[in-house]
Amino acid sequence: MEPNLIKELFPYPELPRFDYNPVDTELVISDTTLRDGQQGWRPFTVNESIGIYELLHRLDNGSGIIRTTELFLYTNRDREVARRIMELGYDYPEPIAWIRATMRDLSLVKEVGLDKACILTSISDYHIYYKLRLDRRKAIEKYLTVVEEALKLGIYPKVTLEDVTRSDVYGVVVPFIKKLLRLSERYGVNLIIKLADTLGLGLPFIRAPLPRSIPRLVRILINELGVKGENIEFHGHNDFHLVVANHLVAWLEGASISNCTLLGIGERAGNCPLEAMAMFYAQLKGNDGGLNLRVLRDVRDFFERIGYPIPEFHPFLGANAFRTKAGIHIDGLLKNPSVYLQYDPMKVLGIPYTVAITPYSGRAGLVYWITSRFGTNGWERLKNDARLNKVLQEIEAMFKEGRVFPITDRELVNLLRRHLPEFINEYVDRLPKSLREHAWPQVE
């Protein structure tokens, strides 16, 4: 009997498929790295901001999937970033302002020359009574005044319901949205409603209670208020490790727009990683879905250069994302890569799969390391060479003496150089430059 590898879902070396889209809604991503990202980490310089925007543009690849990017306008640096992004003239992602619901902030949008603005409207009683020192009626009146003024000025508003997952849904949220929809009809503009799970309290379950249930919130907007899915955006935080699940369920329930940051950088535990939704988009649409996923490797390199410490175990882009130390995993990879790989990371992301040599890697680990660097021909020449046992014995001795960190690539090169000098010298040109320079200083 032939093995059933369920190829329709797991078409290795391509990404797994996730053919589930019960609603006829366009799925897009919006970015807020230059807003929530720098607010949550550190301010970006003008050149860093432009570099991030260029990466988003390249990742979008002309597809329009990464539809917009939000910008602060409060400092001279912020306004310089907005000006330079507008001068680039790219269609995607389109720059939009992010402001509070005040006339002063709205004037900044007009001054800079942007025609779209994300307007913050704090919607929970926690924010209305304790932060704004208002009551519900006065807060809603204030918000509606600013939104209507934006419409009069020809500025397309995206209305953010801040802290919606702690709000009185039927007492405040629904009446406010009804008033927004009347404004929308009066001015002939389809407003976007952003559901902001500001404290990461959202739950991705339909049977969870309001206001925490993200699918129920989305369904109320669509089924009870008649808001089109294309005009609903979701913005989450990762305080309870559910941000990706909440963003995914919002998409699948009909909220078209997923508001993210690169690497999930943002307030407290962070935002939804844009790369996560890009990878899910590709799984839903097949292959890359129009995005250039290989740009994510450049995203990783860029943020490391500017000092952002990407966690080792961060999916897709962390140092350990495509690295194993377990001998049983390595043995499976040698027999068939799809045993322990969901997809080929080199093909999809341009990131190679690697092994780290520890006491648990065994002979299989050394075999995989040699094969990945010198090809199968290199391994065929060595597999019966008794000197390889001496390499393994030295490695085992290091850990017996108390070593706890994996053997580095450079150490392995030097071990092979010491025990098998004629082999390693023959293959020197196949090594990465950093390894060549370390192990063979006379080369180059």
C-alpha positions as CSV (number, residue, x, y, z in Angstrom):
1,M,0.0,0.0,0.0
2,E,1.3,3.5,-0.9
3,P,1.7,5.9,2.0
4,N,-1.1,8.5,2.3
5,L,0.8,11.8,2.7
6,I,-2.3,14.0,2.3
7,K,-0.6,15.9,-0.4
8,E,-3.6,18.2,-0.9
9,L,-2.8,19.7,2.5
10,F,0.9,19.1,2.7
11,P,2.4,19.7,-0.7
12,Y,6.0,19.6,0.4
13,P,8.3,21.4,-0.5
14,E,5.6,24.1,-0.8
15,L,3.8,25.6,2.2
16,P,0.9,23.6,3.8
17,R,-2.5,24.4,2.4
18,F,-5.3,25.9,4.6
19,D,-8.3,25.9,2.2
20,Y,-10.8,27.5,4.5
21,N,-12.5,30.7,3.7
22,P,-16.2,30.4,4.3
23,V,-17.0,34.0,3.6
24,D,-16.5,35.8,0.4
25,T,-14.3,38.6,1.7
26,E,-11.0,39.8,0.4
27,L,-8.2,39.2,2.8
28,V,-5.6,42.0,3.2
29,I,-3.0,43.1,5.7
30,S,-2.4,46.5,7.1
31,D,0.8,47.5,8.8
32,T,1.4,49.6,11.9
33,T,5.2,49.0,12.5
34,L,6.0,52.7,12.2
35,R,3.2,53.5,14.7
36,D,2.7,50.7,17.3
37,G,6.0,49.1,16.5
38,Q,8.2,52.1,17.4
39,Q,5.8,53.0,20.2
40,G,6.4,49.6,21.7
41,W,10.2,49.4,21.1
42,R,12.1,52.6,20.3
43,P,11.7,55.5,17.9
44,F,13.0,54.8,14.4
45,T,15.2,57.3,12.6
46,V,14.0,58.7,9.4
47,N,16.3,56.4,7.4
48,E,15.3,53.3,9.5
49,S,11.6,54.2,8.9
50,I,12.1,54.5,5.1
51,G,14.0,51.2,5.2
52,I,11.1,49.5,6.9
53,Y,8.6,50.9,4.5
54,E,10.8,49.7,1.5
55,L,10.8,46.2,3.0
56,L,7.0,46.3,3.3
57,H,6.7,47.4,-0.3
58,R,9.0,44.6,-1.5
59,L,7.2,42.1,0.6
60,D,3.9,43.2,-0.9
61,N,5.4,42.7,-4.3
62,G,2.8,44.8,-6.1
63,S,0.0,42.6,-5.0
64,G,-1.9,45.1,-2.8
65,I,-2.1,42.5,0.0
66,I,-0.2,44.8,2.4
67,R,-2.7,47.6,1.8
68,T,-1.7,50.4,4.1
69,T,0.9,51.5,6.7
70,E,0.0,53.7,9.6
71,L,2.2,56.8,10.5
72,F,2.5,59.1,13.5
73,L,2.6,62.8,12.6
74,Y,3.4,64.3,16.0
75,T,7.1,65.2,15.6
76,N,9.2,66.8,12.9
77,R,10.8,63.4,12.3
78,D,7.4,61.8,11.9
79,R,6.3,64.3,9.4
80,E,9.6,64.0,7.5
81,V,9.0,60.2,7.3
82,A,5.5,60.8,5.9
83,R,6.8,63.3,3.3
84,R,9.5,61.0,2.1
85,I,7.2,58.0,1.9
86,M,4.7,60.0,-0.1
87,E,7.5,61.1,-2.4
88,L,8.3,57.5,-3.2
89,G,4.9,57.2,-4.9
90,Y,4.4,53.5,-4.3
91,D,0.8,52.2,-4.6
92,Y,1.3,49.8,-1.7
93,P,1.4,50.0,1.2
94,E,-0.5,53.3,1.1
95,P,0.6,55.6,4.0
96,I,-2.2,56.7,6.3
97,A,-2.1,58.9,9.4
98,W,-2.8,57.7,12.9
99,I,-4.3,60.3,15.2
100,R,-6.4,60.8,18.3
101,A,-9.9,62.1,18.0
102,T,-9.1,65.7,18.3
103,M,-9.3,68.6,15.9
104,R,-5.7,69.5,16.5
105,D,-4.6,66.0,15.4
106,L,-6.9,66.2,12.4
107,S,-5.2,69.4,11.3
108,L,-1.9,67.6,11.2
109,V,-3.3,65.2,8.6
110,K,-4.4,68.1,6.4
111,E,-1.1,69.9,6.9
112,V,1.0,66.8,5.8
113,G,-1.3,66.1,2.9
114,L,-2.5,62.6,3.6
115,D,-6.1,61.8,2.7
116,K,-6.7,58.9,5.1
117,A,-6.5,58.8,8.9
118,C,-7.0,56.1,11.5
119,I,-8.9,58.0,14.3
120,L,-8.6,56.6,17.9
121,T,-12.0,56.4,19.6
122,S,-11.6,54.9,23.1
123,I,-14.8,52.8,23.5
124,S,-14.7,51.0,26.9
125,D,-15.9,52.7,30.1
126,Y,-12.4,52.2,31.5
127,H,-11.1,54.6,28.9
128,I,-14.1,56.9,28.7
129,Y,-14.5,57.5,32.4
130,Y,-11.0,57.1,33.8
131,K,-8.7,58.2,31.0
132,L,-10.8,60.9,29.2
133,R,-12.8,61.9,32.3
134,L,-15.9,62.0,30.2
135,D,-19.2,60.2,30.2
136,R,-20.5,58.0,27.3
137,R,-22.6,60.7,25.7
138,K,-19.9,63.4,25.7
139,A,-17.3,60.9,24.5
140,I,-19.4,59.7,21.6
141,E,-20.3,63.3,20.6
142,K,-16.6,64.2,20.6
143,Y,-15.7,61.3,18.4
144,L,-18.5,61.9,15.9
145,T,-17.6,65.6,15.6
146,V,-14.0,64.7,14.7
147,V,-15.1,62.0,12.2
148,E,-17.5,64.3,10.5
149,E,-15.0,67.0,10.3
150,A,-12.6,64.6,8.6
151,L,-15.3,63.7,6.1
152,K,-15.9,67.4,5.4
153,L,-12.1,67.9,4.8
154,G,-12.0,65.0,2.4
155,I,-10.1,62.8,4.7
156,Y,-11.2,59.1,4.7
157,P,-11.5,58.0,8.3
158,K,-10.8,54.6,9.8
159,V,-12.4,54.5,13.2
160,T,-10.5,52.5,15.9
161,L,-12.7,51.2,18.7
162,E,-10.0,51.1,21.4
163,D,-10.3,48.5,24.1
164,V,-13.4,47.0,22.5
165,T,-12.8,43.7,24.3
166,R,-13.7,45.4,27.6
167,S,-16.6,47.4,26.2
168,D,-20.3,47.4,26.7
169,V,-21.1,46.0,23.3
170,Y,-24.8,46.7,23.1
171,G,-24.8,49.7,25.4
172,V,-22.0,51.7,23.7
173,V,-20.4,50.0,20.7
174,V,-23.5,49.1,18.7
175,P,-25.2,52.6,19.1
176,F,-21.9,54.3,18.2
177,I,-21.4,52.2,15.0
178,K,-25.0,53.0,14.0
179,K,-24.3,56.7,14.3
180,L,-21.1,56.2,12.2
181,L,-23.0,54.3,9.6
182,R,-25.5,57.2,9.3
183,L,-22.5,59.6,8.8
184,S,-21.1,57.2,6.2
185,E,-24.4,57.2,4.3
186,R,-24.7,61.0,4.5
187,Y,-21.2,61.6,3.0
188,G,-21.2,58.6,0.7
189,V,-18.1,57.1,2.2
190,N,-17.7,53.5,3.5
191,L,-16.0,54.0,6.9
192,I,-13.6,51.3,8.1
193,I,-14.3,50.1,11.7
194,K,-11.2,48.8,13.5
195,L,-11.8,46.4,16.4
196,A,-8.8,47.0,18.7
197,D,-8.1,44.3,21.3
198,T,-5.9,46.7,23.2
199,L,-5.1,44.5,26.1
200,G,-5.0,41.2,24.4
201,L,-8.1,40.0,26.1
202,G,-9.8,38.6,23.0
203,L,-10.6,35.0,22.6
204,P,-10.9,33.1,19.3
205,F,-14.0,31.2,20.3
206,I,-17.6,31.7,19.2
207,R,-18.9,30.4,22.5
208,A,-16.7,32.8,24.6
209,P,-18.6,35.7,26.2
210,L,-18.9,39.2,24.9
211,P,-17.0,41.4,24.7
212,R,-14.0,39.0,24.6
213,S,-15.2,36.7,21.8
214,I,-13.6,38.0,18.6
215,P,-15.8,35.9,16.2
216,R,-18.9,37.2,18.0
217,L,-17.8,40.8,17.7
218,V,-17.2,40.4,14.0
219,R,-20.5,38.7,13.4
220,I,-22.4,41.5,15.3
221,L,-20.9,44.0,12.9
222,I,-21.7,42.0,9.8
223,N,-24.9,40.3,10.6
224,E,-26.6,42.8,13.0
225,L,-25.3,46.1,11.8
226,G,-24.7,45.4,8.1
227,V,-21.1,46.5,8.0
228,K,-19.4,44.9,5.0
229,G,-16.5,42.7,5.8
230,E,-14.2,44.8,3.6
231,N,-14.8,47.6,6.0
232,I,-13.8,45.7,9.2
233,E,-10.3,45.6,10.5
234,F,-8.9,43.7,13.5
235,H,-5.9,44.8,15.7
236,G,-4.8,42.5,18.5
237,H,-2.1,42.2,21.2
238,N,-0.3,39.1,22.4
239,D,-0.7,39.4,26.2
240,F,-2.3,36.0,26.5
241,H,-0.4,34.3,23.6
242,L,-3.5,34.4,21.4
243,V,-2.9,37.2,19.0
244,V,-2.3,35.1,15.8
245,A,-5.3,32.9,16.6
246,N,-7.5,36.0,17.1
247,H,-6.3,37.6,13.9
248,L,-6.9,34.4,12.0
249,V,-10.4,33.9,13.3
250,A,-11.2,37.5,12.6
251,W,-10.2,37.0,9.0
252,L,-12.1,33.7,8.7
253,E,-15.3,35.2,10.2
254,G,-15.3,38.0,7.6
255,A,-13.1,40.9,8.9
256,S,-11.1,41.7,5.8
257,I,-8.2,43.6,7.3
258,S,-5.5,42.3,9.6
259,N,-3.5,45.1,11.3
260,C,0.0,43.9,12.2
261,T,3.6,44.8,12.8
262,L,6.8,43.3,11.5
263,L,8.1,40.7,14.0
264,G,5.1,41.6,16.2
265,I,6.9,44.5,17.8
266,G,4.5,46.6,19.8
267,E,3.2,47.6,23.2
268,R,3.8,45.1,26.1
269,A,3.8,41.6,24.7
270,G,3.6,42.9,21.2
271,N,1.2,42.9,18.3
272,C,0.3,40.3,15.7
273,P,3.5,39.5,13.6
274,L,2.9,40.6,10.1
275,E,5.0,37.7,8.8
276,A,2.6,35.2,10.5
277,M,-0.4,36.6,8.6
278,A,1.6,36.7,5.4
279,M,2.4,33.0,5.8
280,F,-1.2,32.2,6.6
281,Y,-2.3,34.2,3.6
282,A,0.0,32.1,1.5
283,Q,-1.4,28.9,2.9
284,L,-5.0,30.1,2.2
285,K,-4.2,31.2,-1.3
286,G,-1.5,28.6,-2.3
287,N,2.2,29.1,-2.8
288,D,3.1,32.8,-2.0
289,G,-0.4,34.2,-2.8
290,G,1.3,37.1,-4.6
291,L,3.6,38.1,-1.8
292,N,7.4,37.9,-2.0
293,L,8.0,35.8,1.2
294,R,11.8,35.7,0.6
295,V,11.8,39.4,1.7
296,L,11.1,38.2,5.2
297,R,14.8,37.1,5.4
298,D,15.8,40.7,4.7
299,V,13.3,41.9,7.4
300,R,15.2,39.7,9.9
301,D,18.6,40.9,8.8
302,F,17.4,44.6,8.8
303,F,16.0,44.5,12.4
304,E,19.1,42.7,13.7
305,R,21.3,45.4,12.1
306,I,19.4,48.1,13.9
307,G,19.7,46.3,17.2
308,Y,16.3,44.5,17.6
309,P,16.9,41.2,19.4
310,I,14.8,38.7,17.5
311,P,14.0,35.8,20.0
312,E,15.9,32.6,19.1
313,F,12.6,30.6,19.0
314,H,10.6,33.2,17.0
315,P,8.7,31.4,14.3
316,F,10.1,31.7,10.7
317,L,12.8,34.3,11.5
318,G,14.4,33.2,14.8
319,A,17.8,31.6,14.8
320,N,16.3,28.3,16.0
321,A,13.3,28.3,13.6
322,F,14.9,26.0,11.1
323,R,17.6,24.3,13.2
324,T,17.4,21.0,15.1
325,K,19.7,19.4,17.7
326,A,17.9,16.1,18.0
327,G,19.5,13.1,16.4
328,I,16.2,11.3,15.8
329,H,15.0,14.4,13.9
330,I,18.2,14.6,11.9
331,D,18.1,10.9,11.0
332,G,14.5,11.5,9.6
333,L,15.7,14.5,7.6
334,L,18.4,12.5,6.0
335,K,16.0,9.8,5.0
336,N,13.3,12.2,3.7
337,P,13.3,16.0,4.5
338,S,9.5,16.1,4.7
339,V,9.6,13.8,7.8
340,Y,10.5,16.8,10.0
341,L,9.9,19.7,7.7
342,Q,6.5,21.2,7.0
343,Y,7.9,22.9,3.9
344,D,11.3,23.7,2.4
345,P,12.4,26.9,4.1
346,M,15.1,27.5,1.5
347,K,12.5,27.4,-1.3
348,V,9.9,29.4,0.5
349,L,11.9,31.9,2.5
350,G,15.5,31.5,1.2
351,I,16.5,30.4,4.7
352,P,18.4,27.1,4.9
353,Y,17.6,24.3,7.5
354,T,20.6,23.8,9.8
355,V,21.6,21.5,12.6
356,A,23.3,22.3,15.9
357,I,25.7,19.6,17.2
358,T,25.1,18.6,20.9
359,P,25.4,15.2,22.7
360,Y,21.9,14.4,21.3
361,S,22.8,14.9,17.7
362,G,24.9,11.7,17.4
363,R,26.4,10.5,14.2
364,A,23.3,11.6,12.2
365,G,23.9,15.2,13.2
366,L,27.4,15.1,12.0
367,V,26.3,13.4,8.8
368,Y,23.7,16.1,8.1
369,W,26.1,18.9,8.9
370,I,28.7,17.5,6.4
371,T,26.0,16.8,3.8
372,S,24.5,20.3,4.0
373,R,27.9,21.9,3.5
374,F,29.8,19.6,1.3
375,G,27.0,17.7,-0.6
376,T,26.2,14.0,-0.6
377,N,29.4,13.3,-2.4
378,G,31.3,14.6,0.6
379,W,29.5,12.3,2.9
380,E,29.9,9.3,0.6
381,R,33.6,9.8,0.8
382,L,33.6,10.0,4.6
383,K,31.0,7.6,5.9
384,N,33.4,4.7,6.2
385,D,36.4,6.8,7.3
386,A,37.5,5.7,10.8
387,R,38.9,9.2,11.5
388,L,35.3,10.5,11.7
389,N,35.0,8.5,14.9
390,K,37.7,10.6,16.4
391,V,35.8,13.8,15.5
392,L,32.7,12.4,17.3
393,Q,34.9,11.3,20.3
394,E,36.3,14.9,20.7
395,I,32.7,16.3,20.6
396,E,31.5,13.9,23.2
397,A,34.5,14.7,25.4
398,M,33.7,18.4,25.3
399,F,30.2,17.8,26.8
400,K,31.5,15.3,29.3
401,E,33.8,18.0,30.6
402,G,30.8,20.3,31.2
403,R,30.1,22.1,27.9
404,V,26.5,23.1,27.6
405,F,26.3,25.1,24.3
406,P,26.2,23.4,20.8
407,I,29.4,23.0,18.8
408,T,29.7,26.0,16.4
409,D,30.2,25.6,12.7
410,R,33.7,27.1,13.0
411,E,34.6,24.5,15.7
412,L,33.4,21.7,13.5
413,V,35.4,23.0,10.5
414,N,38.5,23.0,12.7
415,L,37.8,19.5,14.0
416,L,37.5,18.2,10.5
417,R,40.6,20.2,9.4
418,R,42.6,18.5,12.3
419,H,41.5,15.0,11.6
420,L,40.8,15.0,7.8
421,P,42.9,17.8,6.4
422,E,43.0,16.6,2.8
423,F,39.2,16.3,2.6
424,I,38.5,19.7,4.2
425,N,41.1,21.5,2.1
426,E,39.6,20.1,-1.1
427,Y,36.2,21.4,-0.1
428,V,37.3,24.8,1.3
429,D,35.8,26.8,-1.6
430,R,32.3,25.4,-0.8
431,L,32.3,26.9,2.7
432,P,30.7,30.3,3.6
433,K,33.3,33.1,3.5
434,S,33.1,33.6,7.3
435,L,34.1,29.9,7.9
436,R,36.9,30.0,5.3
437,E,38.4,33.1,6.8
438,H,38.3,31.6,10.3
439,A,39.6,28.2,9.6
440,W,41.9,29.0,6.7
441,P,43.3,32.5,7.2
442,Q,45.6,32.0,4.3
443,V,42.7,31.7,1.9
444,E,41.6,35.0,0.3
